[in-house]
Amino acid sequence: MKHVIGVDLGTSAVKLLVVNETGEVVMEVSKSYPLSHPKSGWSEQDPNDWVRETIAGLSEVAAALPQATTQIEGISFSGQMHGLVLLDEQNEVLRPAILWNDTRTSPQCKAIYEKLGAERLQQLAKNPALEGFTLPKLMWVREHEPEVFTKAAKFVLPKDYVRLKLTGALHTDYSDAAGTLLLDIEGRTWSEPLCSAFGIDPLICPPLVESHACVGQLTEDIALATGLPRQTPVFAGGADNACGAVGAGILEDGKTLASIGTSGVMLSYQEEKGKTFGGGVHYFNHAAEDAFYTMGVTLAAGYSLSWFKQTFAPEETFPQLLEGVAEVPPGANGLLFTPYLAGERTPHADATIRASFIGADSSHTKADFTRAILEGITFSLRESLDLFREQGKTIERIVSIGGGVKSETWLQMQADIFQTPIVKQTSEQGPGMGAAILAAYGAGWFGSLKECAEAFIKQDAVFEPDCNRAKTYETLYELYKQVYPATAAICKALSSFRK
């Protein structure tokens, strides 16, 4: 039977899915790598860690499925967005990658607005200037590490560096390029006005291709290192959120995705050009050709839960941490949590805001705190959903993927807070499945991306909103929204005391 491999390059690990022609996941491999925080607000990784662990994952696949490897007809990628990887003339890394959740570039974002103004920036980039995007990172390196910047011949996004090392070919796709703040999103080319305004040589930008484009084959060295055939086709792939949307079947208007990984995303498909919701949410190219998506982001969604576990219950597994949460009533016995551990993106573009537990007293248990975290993450995603609805977008159903589907209690919580049916699919690996679908479509298994997604994606369960709980959550949500304005100035003042 034919197979494809979807490689999902995340913030904490690379995950590989081996998928057959019926859409069945026949093998999953995960390889972790470290994340570095040299200073408060900084977030970096060594790009060669990504390459090493991806090769290790491919080798594990080849060793475990020796017969299947001769039938692999494509590898494609999903990758964490916005990360800056600077390369020299020999395509070697010049410095650690600056990641999407790095917030050091507030002065550069301010400079972007001072240069262009908010209205002109919105016209050109269709998105606000945020610390996580790639352009401010380029500006930061030029200002603070000029000796590095002068050696830079190209920049790429994280997954593109891995693919470069597997194939020797350097490209990026439109969905990932859209998150750089340098792309003409509707013109589908690097923006000359944006590059010119900020002194960025367009030649530093990588060539652009479609997400399903075949960009090469494995090099001889990689074939030997992994045990995979030299002629294995490699496809471009897409940004993790775009691939998550493909992997969840968000390929027509009215379909919406809630994805809870390290960050959290509320994403909705659209074909109509120019509807940017006033800049309140992101507007990016989809991995599907000639399509777009709008997206709100919670920077520390699943990360809030993993931080809590690591800090206060490191000996427990996640299932153990979630034990007892179902018995805690909505509102966590009077405890609210705002998931601003790393600042926030939507609807508060604020790098200095920080997380809060509001209402804690001596009666609260670990289960109360855990439930408050789950509710706070979901309230934050609800704020993005409200931005869509306020602009007239119809949300019929929401497909949930990522860590949020591992708990039925959390799935029901999403239905009650979003006041919308929540769909759980048989595979929650949206980005990895999306990458596999792009490989299968690129390899010619199906006539369209949508046809491939319909064949691969299967529904597992639907969680309907409960009217009584939804009413309770509506009251709590109104209280939640008061926390940001009440704490923003305090957090900004406290920022001078951080390391």
N, C-alpha and C positions, 0 to 999 in steps of 0.2 A: 504494500500500500504506500502511496505517496505521502510525504511529510513536509512540513515547513517548520522553521524555528522562529519564534518571536523573542527578541532580546529586549528586556525592559531595564534600562539603566536608571536606577533610582538614586536617592540621596544616601541611603544606608546600605544598599545591596544591588547587585545585578541579578535579575530573575530571568530564567530561560524557560519557555514553554515549547514543547514539541507537540505539534498538532497534526492529526491526520486529515485526509480529505473529507471526512464526515464532520469535522470540527471537534473531534474528541481529543482532549489533552491526554497524551499517552505518557508524558514525563514532565516533571517540574524540577528545576535546579535553582538554588539560590546561593550566591556567594557574597559575603559581606566585605566591606572595606571601611577604613576609618574616616572620620570627619574631624577637621581641625578648627578650633576657635582660638586663634592666636591672641585676639583682643576682643573685648565686648563688642558685639555686633558684627564681628568678622566670621565668615564661614568659608572654608577652603578645603579642597581635596587635591591629591596628586592624581592627575589624569592617567598616569601609567598604572595606578592601582586598578582603575576601571578595566584597562586592557588586560592586565594579568588575570583578574578574576573572570573576565568574560572568556578568555582562552581556557581557563581552568574549567568553567562551566561547559563549554563546547566539548572539551576533552572528556568530561564525565558523561555527557550525552553519547559520544561516540563509543565509549567503553561499555556503557550499559545497553546500548541498542545498536550493536554492530551491523545487523541486517538493515535496520531502518536508515542508517547513515548513507547507504548507497542509493536510497530513494528520497533523500532530502532535495527538494527542488527550489529551495530559497531560504534565505535568512533576511530578516528585516528588524528594524529597531524602533523602540520608543525611548525617549530620553528626557531627563530632567531639563527644564527650560532655562534660558537666560544666562547660563553659566559661561563665563569668559575663559576660553583656552587660547592663549597666545602662542603662535608658532614662529620659528625663525625660517630662514631660507631653505633649510633641510627638513622642514616640517617637524622639528623637535620642540618640545615644550620649553618655554622660557621662564615660567613661574607657576606656582600652584594655581589651579583653577579657582576663580572667585564665583561662588555659587549664587543661586536664585534667592536664598534666604539671608544673604549678606547685606547689612544695612549701613555700611561705612560711607555710602555715596550721597548722603543728604546734601552736602555743599554743591556737588555736581548737578544734582537735580534742580537745586535752586538756580544755578547758573544757566541751565537749559531754559527755565521759565524766564529768566531775566533777558536772555538773548532773543527768544522767539515770542514770548507771551503765551498764555494758556490757549487762546483762540487759534493762533497760527499753528502751534504744536498739534492741537487737535485736528486741524485741517490736514496737516502733513502726515502725522503718525497714527491718527485715529485712536490714540491712547495717551494717558497722562505720563509724565516723567516720574518713574518710581525707582527706588533704590535697587530693586531686584533686577531691573532690565540691564541689557548689555552695554548700551551707549554710555551711561554714567560710569560703568566700570572701566571702559576704555579711557574715558576722561580722567578717572582717578589714577590709573597706571601712568598715563602721560604726565600728570602733575607730580605724583609722588615717587615714581620709579622711571624717570626719563631714560636711564641707561637701558632698561628693559624695553621700553616702548620703541626706541630707535632701532632695535634689532627685530621688531615684529614685522613679519612678511604677510601673515594671514591670522585672522581669528576664526575659530570655529566654536560650535556648541558642543556640549559633552558627548552626545551619541555620535556626532560626526567625527570626533577624534578617534573613538573606538573603531568606527567603520574605516577610517583612513588607515589605521594600523593593521586592519584585517585585509584590506584590498589594495592599498597604495593609492586610492582615489580620493580626492578631497572635494566634497560638496556639502551643501545644506539644502533642506527642503523648505518650502514656503511656510509651513505651519510653525517650524522652529524659528525661521528668520523673522517671522512676524513679532516675536517677543524680544527683538533686539532694540527696538525704537529707531531702526535705520531703514526699515523696509517700506516701500510704497505698497501698502497692503492690497489695494484694489488694482493698481497698475502692475503688481507682481514683478517688481524690479527694485534693486537698491535705490533709495531715494537720493538723487543728486542734491536737492535743496537741503536735506538733513545732513548729509555728509559734508557739504560745503559750509553750512552754518557752524559746524563744530570741528572743522579742520580734519576730518577723517578722509583719508585717501580711499576712494572706492575700491582700489585694487587690493586693499586689506580684507575686503569682504569675499567670502567663498562663492563659487558658482552655485546657481539656484537650479533645483530640479523638482519634479513632482514626487510626492511621497511614495508612489508605487513604482517609480523609475528604477530600472536595473542599472546600477552604477559600477558594476564590476564583478569579479570573482575573487575567491580567497587566494592570497599569495602562496607561493610554494612553501615558504617557511611556516605560515599559519596552518596550511594543510598538514604538514609534517607534525607540527606541534599538537594539533587537535585530533588527527585521525580522520578528518572529514575530507571528502574528495576535493581536489584542486579546482575543479570546474563548478563548484557550488555557486549558484548565482546569489548576489547580495543586492538587496533593494534599499533605497534611501531611508524609508521609515519617516517618523514624524515626532513632533513634540508630545510629551507624555499625555497632556490633556486632550490633544487632538486624537491620539491613538486610543486613549480611554474612551472617547466618544465613539470611535469606530468599533471598538471591542464591545461596547454596550448597545450598538445599533442606533446611535443618535445620528441618523442620516437623512432626516426629513423634518420639515417644520412641525412644531408642536411637541417634539421629543426633547427631554431634558435629562441631565445627568447630575447626580450628586456623588462625588468621588471623595472619599476620606482616606488619604494616605498621610505622609508626613505633613503636608498641607491639605487643605480642603478646597474643593472646587464645586461651584454650581454653574453648569454649562448648558447652553441651549443652542440648538442648530438654527441657522438661517441662510437662505439663499439671497435674500434681498440685500443689495449693496447699500452702504451708507447709513444704515440704522445703527448708530453707535450708542444710543441711550444716554446722550449728553455727556459721554466720557466717564460716567459713573461706574461702568464695568469695562472689562477688556473686550476688544474687537479684533479677532485674529483670523488668519486663513486656516481653514479646516484641512485635515489630511485628505479629505475627499476633494476631488478636483472641482474648481470653480464654486466653492462653497465657503462659508464663514461660520464662526460661532461667537457668541457673546459669553462672557465668563466673569464671575465674581470669585474672589480668592480669600480664604482664611489661611494666614501664613502658618499658624501652629495648631492644626486640627488634631490628627493622630499623634503629632509630636507632644501635645499637651498631656495625652494619656500616657505615652511612653515615658515622658519626663516624670510624671507623678509616680509611676510604677518604679522607675529606676531610683528615685529619690526617697520614697517612703515605703516601698514594698519590693526591694530588689530580689528577694528570695522567691517571690511568687511568679507564677505564669500569668499571662493575661486572662485565661479562663478563671483562675483562682481569684484574681483581682476583681473580676466582674460578678463573682458569687455574691448573692444577696442584693444586688442592685435592683432586680425585678421586684423585690419586696418593699423597696423604698418608694414612697409616693411621689408623683410629679411635684417638682419644686424642692426635692431633696431635703425635706423638713426645714425649709426656710433658708436654703443655702444657694447662692448664685455664683457662677464662675464665668469670667470673661477670658477667652483663650488668646491673650495678647503676649505670650511669652517672648515672641520675636518681633514685636511691633505688629502692625496690621496693614492689610491691603485694601479690602472692601468691607464696608463702604468708607472706612476711615483710613486714608492713605497717610499713616502716621508711624514713623520709625521709632519714636520715643515712647509711645504708649506701652504699658506692661500689664500683665495679667493680674486679676484680683479675685479673691474669694470674698464675697460680701455676705454677712449674716452669720458667720461662724460662731458657735458657742460650744460649751463643754459637753453638750449632749450629742454632738455630731460624731458619727462613726466613720470609719474608712469607706464603708459602702455609701454613706451620704456624700462624701467628697467625690467618690468615683462617679456617682450618678450626676452630681452637679457639673462635673467635667463633661460628661456625655451631653448633657442638656446645653451647656454653654457653647460647645462646638456646633451643635445643631442650630441654636439660636443665631450664631454668627452666619451660618449658611443661609438661614431664613432671611437675613438682611439682604443678601444678594438676590434671592428669589423675589423679594418685594420690589427690588429695582426693576426686574423684568416685568412683573405684573403691573406696576405703576405706569409703564410705558405701553400697556395694552397687549403684552405677549400672553398668549394662552398656554397654560401649563396643564396638560391633561393627566400625565403620569410622569413619575420620576423614577429612573433606573438608578439604583444605588450600587456602587462598587467599592472595593477596597476594604479597609478595616471595619467600616461601618456595617458590613453585612455578616460579620462573624458572630454577632449577637442579635438574636431575635428581639430582645428587649430594645436594643438600639434601633433596629429597623422599625418597630412599632412607634418608638419615640419620634423618628423622622416623619412617619405618616401623620402623627398627631400634631407635631409642631409645624410641618409644612402644609397641613390640611389638604393633602393630596395622596392618592394611592402610591405606594412604594413597591417597585418591582425588584425582586431578587432573581438573579440569573444563576444557572447551574455553575458557571465559572465566574468568580469575582475578580479575576485577573484581567481587568479591562484593558490597560495599556499593553500588556504582553499579548493578549488575544488580538488587540487591534493591530499590533505589529505583525502577528501571524497572518491576519486577514489581508494586510497589505502585501505580504509576500505571496500568498496564494493567488490574489488578484493579479499581481505583477507577473506571476508565473503562468498566467492564462488559464487557471482552473475555472474561472467564472467570467461571464461577460460583463459584469459590473461589480463595483465594490459593495453596493447594496445587496445584490444577489448573493454574494459570498457571505456577507454578514448574516443574512436571513438563514443561510444554510448552517452556519457555525454556531449561532447564538440560540440558546434554549432558556425558556423561562422556568424558574423553579417555584416561586411563590409570590403572592401579592398581599401586601399589608394595607388594610383599609383604615382610614382615620376613625378614631373613636370620638364621638361628638362631645362627651363629657370631659374627656382628657384634653381635647382640643381647646375647649373653652377655658379650662384651667391654664393651659399653656399660653393662651392669648394674653391673659392677665400677667403671667410671669414674664412673657416676652416684652411687654410694655415696661416692666421694671428693669429688665436686662438692658434695654436701650438707653436707660438713664445713667448707667454706670460709666460709659465712655465719657460723656461731657463732664461728669462729676469727678473723674480721676485724671483727665488728660493733662491739666496744668500741674498737678502733683507729680505725675510720672516724668514730665519734662524737667521739672526742678530736680528730681532725684537722679536724672541721667548723668549729672555732673559727678555723682558719687560712684558710678559704676567703673569697674576696672577697664 
